[in-house]
Amino acid sequence: MVNSSTPLAERIRPNTLDELIGQEHLTGKGSILRTAIENGRIPSLILWGPPGVGKTTIANIIAHTMHVPYFQLSAISSGVKDVREVIESAKEHIDIGAILFIDEIHRFNKGQQDALLGAVEKGIITLIGATTENPSFEVNSALLSRCQVYVLKALTEDGLKKLLQHALEKDPTLLSIKPTLKETEALIRLSGGDARKLLNLLELVVSSFPSNDITRIISDTFVMKVAQNKIALYDKQGEQHYDIISAFIKSMRGSDPNAAVYWLARMIEGGEDVKFIARRMVIFSSEDIGNANPNALLMATTTFDAVTKIGYPESRIILSQCATYLASSPKSNAAVVAIMDAQKAVQQFGDQPVPLHIRNAPTKLMKDLDYGKNYQYSHIGEGNFITQEYLPAPLIGTKFYNPGNNLRENEIRKFLKDKWKDKYQY
């Protein structure tokens, strides 16, 4: 029987990079992060990756290795007041620096993140943020620009097996029980690639051996029996969360309403946030359907509004209607390709001046400078169209939007060809 009050994951948490399992691309010999740690000077950084892959562990190793004051906050329970108190404490160690680790930094709002800026800029603190969400979307650009982003990978099956063996060979409590690890498939599958969950499950299994069981064999059958009512098979924060939403999106993209509704059911049964599901369908409706069926966006946004007001269990019907509709719609990614190509053009050619004839001219001075001169109002032309130039000089004739090969966008292509002739090669 396991009786230690400290969880197994904490008891065997690594103190050095050499003890860390996984993330060799960041912590292996000669890597940028390892070199910075060994040199005793790291930049402020964001550790981005799924749960249970070593973000907190790496932060602890950095603090243990560098021997500087170390502060830790959780974005769930901390506010601006807590951040400012840490900064004030860190000022007392300005000569050697201090590290502030913020877990789930994506949960900090703009004001909370802004409170960190000055201290990071002045070197009062070295910030280490951990997040499971894309920092490009969840961390303020001003703060993000002052941090290096390191991407952590999900642990491989071999890595998870090494972690199990390490726990059984190094943890004094498990050594005193002497369990035999016969099979690992169930442990690894139920953990979803989350090392912390894997170790918690191992500890739960070992503590569940009957007192008269002297064999203490960890088999897949025994693991499933123990986990049946204690471990959720769908973890909204774990790897399955990402895998199943990926399967859902790809099934709709592949026009398979049957697979889409199955993965939708998996999320519903797991208690997934209805707004998360609906939000992804709104994105999908433009990214993967677009002008092939403009009603898809209307359906998705209406679904988001409806499930926000209604919630479970009735919202499952609305989600199902939308998912099957989107899966059964013609597909086109022409809109997303268009904006990506246009953004590349902006990056390549810079901020090109707006042609004079389509500039706004609200004042006499602007009119004297030829703003708006020779602009032709399209609605006075035949078919509400007049041929004139709208792109800046270096981009004249560039086609960004290439309609997809489907009924609706073939009509769009025909319309554009009729208006623009051979200019854009429609």
C-alpha positions in Angstrom: 0.0 0.0 0.0 1.4 3.4 -1.0 1.2 5.7 2.0 3.5 8.6 1.1 1.6 11.9 1.3 3.7 13.4 -1.5 2.5 12.4 -5.0 4.9 10.1 -6.9 5.3 12.7 -9.7 6.8 15.1 -7.1 8.9 12.5 -5.3 10.8 11.6 -8.5 10.8 15.0 -10.2 14.2 15.5 -11.8 16.7 18.1 -10.4 19.1 18.1 -13.4 18.7 18.0 -17.2 20.5 14.7 -17.3 17.7 13.2 -15.2 15.0 14.6 -17.5 13.2 12.1 -19.8 12.1 13.6 -23.1 12.6 17.0 -24.7 16.1 16.1 -25.9 15.8 18.7 -28.7 15.8 21.4 -26.0 17.9 19.9 -23.2 20.4 17.6 -25.0 24.1 18.2 -25.1 24.9 21.3 -27.1 21.3 22.5 -27.3 20.6 26.3 -27.0 18.6 26.0 -23.8 21.0 23.6 -22.1 24.0 25.9 -23.0 22.2 28.9 -21.6 21.4 27.1 -18.3 25.0 25.8 -18.0 26.3 29.3 -18.6 24.1 30.6 -15.8 22.3 33.1 -18.0 18.9 32.4 -19.6 16.5 34.8 -21.4 12.9 35.2 -20.4 11.1 32.3 -22.0 7.8 30.7 -22.7 7.5 26.9 -22.5 4.7 25.7 -24.8 3.5 22.2 -25.0 0.7 19.7 -23.9 0.1 18.9 -20.2 2.6 16.7 -18.4 5.6 16.9 -20.7 8.0 18.7 -18.4 7.3 22.5 -18.5 7.3 22.8 -14.7 10.1 20.4 -14.3 12.4 22.4 -16.7 11.6 25.6 -14.7 12.5 23.8 -11.5 15.7 22.5 -13.0 16.7 26.0 -14.1 16.1 27.4 -10.6 18.0 24.5 -9.0 20.9 24.9 -11.4 21.3 28.6 -11.4 21.0 29.1 -7.6 19.0 32.4 -7.8 15.8 33.4 -6.0 12.9 31.5 -7.5 9.3 32.6 -7.3 6.3 30.6 -8.6 2.8 31.7 -9.4 -0.2 30.0 -10.9 -2.2 32.2 -13.3 -5.4 30.5 -12.1 -5.1 31.8 -8.6 -2.8 34.8 -8.9 -3.5 38.4 -9.8 -1.7 41.7 -10.5 -1.2 42.2 -6.7 0.7 38.9 -6.5 2.8 39.8 -9.5 3.8 43.2 -8.0 4.7 41.6 -4.7 7.0 39.2 -6.4 8.6 42.1 -8.4 9.2 44.0 -5.2 10.8 41.0 -3.6 12.9 40.4 -6.7 14.3 44.0 -6.6 16.2 43.0 -3.4 18.2 40.6 -5.6 18.8 42.8 -8.6 22.5 42.1 -8.4 22.1 38.3 -9.1 18.6 38.3 -10.7 15.5 36.3 -9.8 13.3 33.9 -11.7 9.5 34.1 -11.8 7.7 31.0 -13.0 4.1 31.4 -14.0 2.1 28.3 -14.7 -0.7 28.5 -17.3 0.4 32.1 -18.2 -2.2 32.1 -21.0 -4.9 32.5 -18.3 -3.4 35.9 -17.4 -5.5 38.8 -18.9 -3.9 41.8 -20.6 -3.6 43.8 -17.5 -1.9 41.0 -15.6 0.6 40.4 -18.4 1.3 44.1 -18.8 2.3 44.2 -15.1 5.2 41.9 -16.0 6.6 44.0 -18.8 8.6 46.6 -17.0 10.3 44.1 -14.7 11.2 41.8 -17.6 12.6 44.7 -19.6 14.7 46.0 -16.8 16.0 42.5 -15.9 14.4 42.6 -12.4 13.0 39.2 -13.2 13.6 36.5 -15.7 10.2 35.2 -16.7 9.5 31.6 -17.4 5.9 31.1 -18.5 4.3 27.7 -19.1 1.3 27.3 -21.4 -0.7 24.6 -23.2 -2.1 27.2 -25.7 -0.4 28.8 -28.7 1.4 31.8 -27.2 1.0 33.8 -30.4 -2.7 34.0 -29.6 -2.7 33.9 -25.8 0.3 36.1 -24.8 0.4 39.8 -25.4 2.7 40.6 -28.3 4.7 43.1 -26.2 5.5 40.5 -23.6 6.0 37.7 -26.2 8.5 39.8 -28.1 10.7 39.9 -24.9 10.6 36.1 -24.5 12.1 33.1 -26.3 9.5 30.5 -27.1 10.5 26.8 -26.7 8.1 24.1 -28.0 7.9 21.0 -25.9 6.9 17.7 -27.6 4.6 15.0 -26.3 6.5 12.2 -24.7 7.0 9.1 -27.0 5.9 5.7 -25.9 9.6 4.8 -25.3 9.9 7.8 -23.1 6.8 6.9 -21.1 8.1 3.4 -20.6 11.5 4.8 -19.4 9.6 7.0 -16.9 7.7 4.0 -15.5 10.9 2.0 -15.1 12.6 5.0 -13.5 9.8 5.4 -11.0 9.9 1.7 -10.1 13.7 1.7 -9.7 14.2 5.0 -7.9 11.2 5.7 -5.7 11.7 4.3 -2.2 8.0 3.8 -1.6 7.6 1.7 -4.8 10.9 -0.2 -4.1 9.4 -1.3 -0.7 6.4 -2.7 -2.4 8.3 -4.4 -5.3 5.5 -4.5 -8.0 6.2 -6.3 -11.3 5.5 -4.3 -14.4 4.2 -7.0 -16.8 2.4 -4.8 -19.3 2.4 -1.1 -20.1 -0.2 -0.5 -22.9 -3.1 0.4 -20.6 -1.0 2.7 -18.4 0.3 4.5 -21.5 -3.1 4.7 -23.3 -4.9 6.0 -20.3 -2.3 8.6 -19.5 -2.7 10.2 -23.0 1.0 11.1 -23.1 0.8 13.1 -19.8 3.7 12.1 -17.6 2.1 13.4 -14.5 -1.1 11.4 -15.2 0.9 8.3 -15.9 2.7 8.4 -12.6 -0.5 9.2 -10.7 -2.1 6.2 -12.4 0.9 4.0 -11.6 0.6 5.0 -7.9 -3.1 4.4 -7.9 -2.7 0.9 -9.4 0.1 0.0 -6.9 -2.0 1.2 -4.0 -4.9 -1.0 -5.2 -3.2 -4.3 -4.8 -5.1 -6.5 -2.3 -3.2 -7.0 1.0 -3.0 -10.8 0.3 -1.6 -10.3 -3.2 2.1 -11.2 -2.9 2.7 -11.3 -6.7 1.8 -7.6 -7.2 1.8 -7.8 -11.0 0.9 -4.7 -13.0 -1.1 -6.0 -16.0 -3.3 -4.3 -18.5 -6.4 -6.0 -17.2 -5.6 -4.9 -13.6 -4.9 -1.4 -14.7 -8.2 -1.1 -16.6 -10.1 -2.6 -13.6 -8.6 0.0 -11.2 -9.0 2.9 -13.6 -12.6 2.1 -14.8 -14.3 4.5 -12.5 -11.4 6.7 -11.3 -9.7 7.9 -14.5 -11.6 9.9 -17.2 -10.9 8.5 -20.6 -11.4 11.9 -22.1 -9.3 14.6 -20.5 -10.2 18.1 -21.6 -6.7 19.3 -20.8 -4.8 16.3 -22.0 -3.5 14.9 -25.3 -6.8 13.3 -26.2 -8.3 16.7 -26.2 -6.1 17.7 -29.1 -6.2 14.4 -30.9 -10.0 14.2 -30.8 -10.7 17.8 -32.0 -8.1 17.1 -34.7 -10.0 14.0 -35.8 -13.3 16.0 -35.7 -12.0 18.7 -37.9 -10.3 16.3 -40.3 -13.5 14.2 -40.6 -15.5 17.3 -41.5 -12.8 18.4 -44.0 -13.0 14.9 -45.5 -16.8 15.3 -46.0 -17.5 12.3 -43.6 -20.5 13.3 -41.5 -20.6 9.9 -39.8 -17.0 10.1 -38.5 -17.6 13.8 -37.6 -20.6 13.1 -35.4 -18.8 10.1 -33.8 -15.9 12.4 -32.7 -18.4 15.0 -31.7 -20.1 12.4 -29.4 -16.7 11.6 -27.9 -16.2 15.2 -26.9 -19.8 15.6 -25.6 -19.5 12.4 -23.5 -16.2 13.8 -22.1 -17.9 17.0 -21.1 -16.1 19.2 -23.6 -17.0 22.9 -23.5 -19.8 23.5 -26.0 -18.3 26.9 -26.9 -14.9 25.3 -27.7 -16.6 22.9 -30.2 -18.7 25.6 -31.7 -15.8 28.0 -32.0 -13.8 25.5 -34.0 -16.7 25.0 -36.4 -16.9 28.7 -37.0 -13.2 28.7 -38.0 -13.7 25.6 -40.1 -16.6 27.1 -42.0 -14.4 29.8 -43.5 -11.1 27.9 -43.6 -12.4 24.7 -45.2 -15.7 25.7 -46.9 -15.5 29.4 -47.6 -17.3 30.6 -50.7 -18.1 27.0 -51.8 -21.1 27.4 -49.4 -21.3 30.9 -47.8 -24.2 29.6 -45.7 -21.8 27.5 -43.7 -20.4 30.5 -41.9 -23.9 31.6 -41.1 -24.8 28.1 -39.8 -21.6 28.0 -37.6 -22.0 31.4 -36.1 -25.7 30.8 -35.4 -24.7 27.5 -33.7 -22.1 29.3 -31.5 -24.7 31.8 -30.4 -27.3 29.1 -29.8 -25.2 26.7 -27.7 -23.8 29.7 -25.7 -27.4 30.4 -24.6 -28.6 26.8 -24.2 -25.8 24.5 -23.0 -26.0 20.8 -22.4 -27.8 18.5 -22.9 -30.0 20.1 -25.6 -27.0 21.8 -27.3 -25.7 18.4 -28.5 -28.5 18.4 -31.1 -27.5 21.8 -32.4 -23.9 20.8 -32.5 -24.8 17.6 -34.4 -26.9 19.6 -36.9 -24.0 22.0 -37.6 -21.3 19.3 -37.8 -23.2 17.1 -40.2 -24.1 20.2 -42.3 -20.4 21.3 -42.5 -19.2 17.8 -43.3 -21.7 17.5 -46.1 -20.9 20.9 -47.6 -18.6 21.4 -50.7 -15.1 22.3 -49.6 -12.8 25.1 -50.6 -9.7 26.6 -48.9 -9.5 29.4 -51.4 -10.2 32.1 -48.8 -7.4 31.1 -46.5 -4.9 30.7 -49.4 -5.9 34.2 -50.6 -5.2 35.9 -47.2 -2.0 33.9 -46.7 -0.7 34.9 -50.1 -1.7 38.5 -49.6 0.1 38.6 -46.2 3.2 37.3 -47.9 2.9 40.1 -50.5 2.7 42.6 -47.7 5.8 41.2 -46.0 7.7 41.1 -49.4 6.8 44.5 -50.7 6.2 46.4 -47.5 3.7 49.1 -46.9 2.9 50.2 -50.5 1.2 53.6 -50.9 -2.5 53.6 -51.7 -3.1 54.7 -55.3 -4.1 58.4 -55.3 -7.4 57.8 -57.1 -8.8 55.5 -54.4 -7.6 57.5 -51.4 -10.0 59.3 -49.1 -10.2 63.1 -49.7 -12.3 64.7 -46.9 -10.4 68.0 -47.0 -9.6 70.6 -49.6 -5.8 70.1 -49.1 -6.2 66.4 -49.8 -8.2 67.2 -53.0 -5.5 69.7 -54.0 -3.0 66.8 -53.6 -5.0 64.8 -56.1 -6.4 62.4 -53.4 -9.4 60.7 -55.0 -8.8 62.3 -58.4 -10.1 60.3 -61.4 -11.8 57.7 -59.2 -14.8 56.2 -61.0 -17.9 55.2 -59.0 -18.4 51.6 -60.0 -22.2 51.7 -59.8 -22.5 54.1 -62.7 -20.9 51.6 -65.0 -22.7 48.8 -66.9 -23.4 46.0 -64.6 -22.2 48.1 -61.7 -18.6 47.7 -62.9 -15.9 50.0 -64.3 -12.4 48.8 -65.1 -9.8 50.6 -63.0 -6.8 49.8 -60.8 -7.1 49.1 -57.1 -3.7 47.5 -56.3 -0.5 49.4 -55.7 1.9 49.5 -58.6 4.2 46.5 -57.7 1.2 44.2 -57.4 -0.8 45.1 -60.4 -2.3 42.0 -62.0 -1.5 39.8 -59.0 -4.2 37.2 -58.3 -4.6 36.3 -54.6 -8.1 34.8 -54.7 -8.3 31.7 -56.9 -11.9 30.3 -56.7 -12.1 26.6 -55.9 -13.5 24.0 -58.3 -17.1 23.8 -57.0 -20.5 24.9 -58.2 -20.6 28.2 -56.3 -17.0 29.3 -56.9 -17.2 28.3 -60.5 -20.0 30.9 -60.8 -17.7 33.4 -59.0 -14.8 32.6 -61.4 -17.2 33.1 -64.4 -18.3 36.5 -63.0 -14.7 37.6 -62.4 -13.6 36.4 -65.8 -16.4 38.4 -67.4 -15.5 41.5 -65.6 -11.7 41.5 -65.6 -11.2 39.6 -68.9 -7.6 38.2 -69.0 -6.1 40.6 -66.4 -6.2 38.1 -63.5 -6.2 34.9 -65.6 -9.5 33.7 -64.3 
